[in-house]
Amino acid sequence: MRKAIIAMLCIAAVTVIFFLTWRGETEVVPAIATPEQDPANIGEGDILLTTEYLSLLQDTGYLKLVNRDLYMTSPTDPSKIVNVWPGIDVSVNNITIHQTARAAIYSLLGQARYIDGLGSFFVTSGYRSFNRQRELYESAVDRAYILPPGHSEHQLGLAADILVAGIPMASAQMSGTAEAIWLAENAWQHGLILRYPYWATEITGVAYEPWHFRYVGLVHAWYMHTHNMVLEQYLEYLERHGGFTTVLDGVTYHVLYQRPIDGRIYVPYGLEFIISTSNRGGYVITATLP
């Protein structure tokens, strides 16, 4: 009996270690220290912050929230928009998307090719101009699935509609299929999220779209997937708690939420980082430490 109990405890320990190593080791609000603080009061695990003018920082927009309530306040950088095809199957050859989102989708669908039993995926929509979004909105019979111009993620260039050959573009047909389930479960590994899940319609303002995936970045996609959040909830969490620290695949991620003061913002000192507006008055800073 004792040997059986010891064996079970060993198996449990190995399982926990595997989970922490693969998914993330810690989830805590990161300790921060500004240059004005007394060095004697700065802890060993603190992140040293320094101030920088927002005008000198590149806003990726990866976590920019647009929905029925929040409008795009700036256009998408056209230099970042690239063709989806070749390399990714498309419904028409002129579909474009943000280059970072394209790389993530290419990786995701490349993984899908090695999974038995899945149909062929293809992209049917990516980046849309203001005028194109207006045309679609004004001609839509059911506006539960489409947002007004200026409010659509497609205009960011970070979202794509991914369909399956032989399955119509309707939630009733695609919902529950092996392909829809696989995409929803695996997209986060490539920095993508299922943006409009069936349970979050009242939060997102958009009906269930099992085909609509949005690029946000690996650590953010992991957090939302693991904690069953949509982007609105995730940004609210960051605003309330200030951020978190976690380890994924051996890389330490420090996620901070900052609100600018007099056009300046605190950024990590000595760490590689990127920033994104939340479109809610603040900025998400993602710093990495290999």
C-alpha positions in Angstrom: 0.0 0.0 0.0 2.8 2.4 1.0 4.6 1.7 -2.4 1.3 2.4 -4.3 0.8 5.7 -2.4 4.5 6.8 -3.1 4.1 5.9 -6.8 0.9 7.9 -7.0 2.6 10.9 -5.3 5.5 10.7 -7.8 3.2 10.6 -10.8 1.3 13.6 -9.4 4.5 15.5 -8.9 5.7 14.8 -12.4 2.4 15.9 -13.8 2.5 19.2 -11.9 6.1 19.9 -13.0 5.2 19.2 -16.6 2.1 21.5 -16.5 4.1 24.3 -14.9 6.9 24.0 -17.3 4.7 24.0 -20.4 1.9 26.3 -19.5 3.5 28.8 -17.1 5.2 28.7 -13.7 4.0 31.8 -11.9 1.1 34.2 -12.0 1.8 37.2 -9.8 1.5 40.9 -10.1 5.1 41.9 -10.9 7.1 43.9 -8.4 8.3 47.2 -10.0 10.9 49.8 -9.0 11.4 53.3 -10.4 14.8 55.0 -10.7 13.8 57.4 -8.0 13.6 54.6 -5.4 16.4 54.0 -2.9 18.4 51.0 -4.2 18.3 49.6 -0.7 14.6 49.2 -1.0 14.6 47.5 -4.4 14.1 43.8 -4.1 16.0 41.2 -6.1 13.0 40.2 -8.1 11.8 43.7 -8.9 11.6 45.0 -12.4 13.4 48.3 -12.7 11.4 50.8 -14.6 12.4 54.0 -16.4 10.3 56.7 -18.1 10.0 57.2 -21.8 8.0 59.4 -24.1 5.2 57.6 -25.9 6.1 59.4 -29.1 9.4 57.6 -29.1 7.8 54.1 -28.7 6.3 52.0 -31.4 2.7 50.9 -30.6 2.1 47.5 -32.0 -1.7 47.6 -31.4 -1.7 43.8 -30.7 -4.0 44.3 -27.8 -6.0 47.2 -29.1 -9.6 46.7 -28.3 -12.2 47.7 -30.8 -15.9 46.6 -30.5 -19.3 48.1 -30.7 -18.4 50.7 -28.1 -14.8 51.4 -28.9 -13.7 53.0 -32.1 -10.4 52.9 -34.0 -8.7 56.2 -33.3 -5.9 55.7 -35.7 -5.5 53.8 -39.0 -3.5 50.7 -39.6 0.0 51.1 -40.8 -0.2 50.0 -44.5 3.5 49.0 -44.5 2.6 46.1 -42.1 -0.2 44.7 -44.4 0.9 41.8 -46.6 -0.8 39.2 -48.8 -2.0 36.0 -47.1 -1.4 33.9 -50.2 0.9 32.1 -51.2 1.7 29.7 -48.3 -1.8 29.9 -46.9 -4.9 28.7 -48.8 -7.4 31.5 -49.4 -10.8 32.0 -50.9 -9.5 34.7 -53.2 -6.0 35.7 -53.9 -6.2 39.4 -52.9 -6.8 38.8 -49.2 -4.3 40.8 -47.0 -3.5 40.9 -43.3 -0.9 42.2 -40.8 2.4 40.5 -41.3 2.6 39.3 -37.7 -0.9 37.8 -37.8 0.0 36.1 -41.1 3.0 34.5 -39.5 0.9 33.2 -36.6 -1.8 31.8 -38.9 0.8 30.2 -41.2 2.3 28.4 -38.1 -1.2 27.4 -36.8 -2.4 26.0 -40.1 1.0 24.3 -40.7 0.5 22.4 -37.5 -3.0 21.4 -38.5 -1.7 19.6 -41.6 -0.2 17.0 -39.4 -3.4 16.3 -37.5 -5.4 13.3 -38.8 -9.1 13.7 -39.4 -9.1 17.5 -39.9 -10.3 19.1 -43.1 -8.5 21.7 -45.2 -8.4 25.2 -43.7 -8.4 28.4 -45.7 -8.7 32.1 -44.9 -11.7 33.9 -46.3 -11.2 37.4 -44.8 -8.4 39.4 -43.3 -7.7 43.1 -43.4 -10.5 45.4 -44.5 -10.5 49.1 -45.3 -13.0 51.5 -43.8 -15.0 51.6 -47.0 -15.0 47.8 -47.3 -16.3 47.5 -43.8 -18.9 50.1 -44.4 -20.1 48.2 -47.5 -20.4 44.9 -45.6 -22.1 46.5 -42.7 -24.7 48.4 -44.7 -25.5 45.3 -46.8 -25.6 42.9 -43.9 -29.0 41.1 -43.3 -27.9 40.1 -39.8 -25.7 42.6 -38.0 -25.1 40.3 -35.1 -22.0 39.1 -36.9 -20.6 42.4 -38.2 -19.6 45.6 -36.7 -19.9 49.2 -38.0 -16.9 50.7 -39.8 -14.3 51.8 -37.4 -15.3 49.2 -34.9 -14.1 46.0 -36.6 -10.9 44.0 -35.8 -10.6 43.3 -39.5 -9.6 47.0 -39.9 -6.7 46.4 -37.5 -5.4 43.7 -39.9 -4.9 41.4 -36.9 -8.0 39.2 -37.4 -8.8 36.5 -39.9 -11.8 34.3 -40.7 -10.6 30.7 -41.0 -13.0 28.3 -42.6 -13.0 24.6 -43.5 -13.5 23.3 -47.0 -17.0 21.9 -47.4 -18.4 23.5 -44.2 -20.5 26.7 -44.8 -19.7 29.9 -43.0 -22.4 29.7 -40.4 -21.9 29.0 -36.7 -24.5 26.3 -36.8 -22.6 24.3 -39.4 -19.1 24.9 -38.1 -19.8 24.7 -34.3 -18.9 21.4 -32.7 -16.9 20.2 -35.7 -13.5 18.6 -35.1 -11.9 21.5 -36.9 -13.6 24.2 -34.8 -12.7 22.4 -31.6 -9.1 22.0 -32.7 -8.7 25.6 -33.7 -10.1 26.9 -30.4 -7.9 24.6 -28.4 -4.6 25.2 -30.2 -4.7 28.8 -31.6 -3.2 30.2 -28.3 0.1 28.3 -29.0 0.6 30.7 -31.9 -0.5 33.9 -30.2 -4.1 33.8 -31.6 -7.4 33.8 -29.7 -10.9 32.7 -30.6 -12.3 36.2 -30.4 -16.0 35.6 -30.2 -16.8 32.4 -28.3 -20.4 31.3 -27.8 -20.5 32.1 -24.1 -19.3 35.7 -24.4 -21.8 37.3 -26.8 -23.1 39.7 -24.1 -19.5 40.8 -23.4 -18.1 41.1 -27.0 -21.3 42.3 -28.6 -20.8 39.9 -31.5 -22.6 36.5 -32.0 -20.6 33.3 -31.8 -18.0 33.1 -34.6 -16.0 29.8 -34.5 -14.0 31.0 -37.5 -12.8 34.5 -36.3 -9.3 34.5 -34.8 -7.3 37.5 -33.6 -3.6 37.9 -33.0 -2.6 39.2 -29.5 0.7 37.6 -28.8 1.7 34.3 -27.1 1.6 35.2 -23.4 -1.6 37.1 -23.7 -3.3 34.3 -25.8 -2.1 31.8 -23.2 -3.5 33.7 -20.3 -6.9 34.3 -22.0 -7.1 30.6 -23.0 -6.1 29.3 -19.6 -8.4 31.6 -17.7 -11.3 31.4 -20.2 -11.3 35.1 -20.9 -12.1 37.3 -23.9 -10.1 40.4 -24.7 -12.5 42.7 -22.8 -12.1 40.7 -19.6 -8.4 40.4 -20.0 -7.8 44.1 -20.3 -10.0 44.8 -17.3 -8.0 42.2 -15.3 -4.7 44.0 -16.3 -6.1 47.4 -15.4 -7.2 46.2 -11.9 -4.1 44.1 -11.0 -1.3 45.9 -12.9 0.0 42.8 -14.7 1.6 39.4 -14.0 4.7 37.4 -14.5 4.9 33.9 -15.9 7.2 31.5 -17.6 6.4 29.8 -20.9 8.8 27.5 -22.7 11.7 28.7 -20.6 11.0 32.4 -21.3 10.0 34.8 -18.5 7.3 37.2 -19.5 6.5 40.4 -17.5 3.2 41.9 -18.4 2.5 45.4 -17.1 -0.4 47.8 -17.6 0.5 51.5 -17.5 -1.4 54.8 -17.9 0.6 57.6 -19.4 1.3 60.8 -17.4 2.1 63.9 -19.4 2.8 61.9 -22.5 5.3 59.6 -20.7 5.1 56.0 -19.5 7.2 53.7 -17.4 8.9 50.9 -19.4 11.2 48.1 -18.2 14.9 49.0 -18.0 17.3 46.6 -19.5 14.7 44.2 -20.9 13.4 43.7 -24.4 9.8 44.8 -24.6 6.9 45.8 -26.9 3.9 48.0 -26.1 0.3 48.1 -27.3 -2.5 50.5 -26.6 -5.5 49.0 -25.0 -7.7 51.7 -26.6 -9.1 52.1 -23.0 -6.7 54.8 -21.9 -3.7 52.7 -21.0 -0.9 50.6 -22.5 0.1 46.9 -22.1 3.8 46.4 -21.9 5.2 42.9 -22.6 8.8 42.4 -21.6 10.8 39.1 -22.0 13.8 37.7 -20.2 15.2 34.5 -21.9 
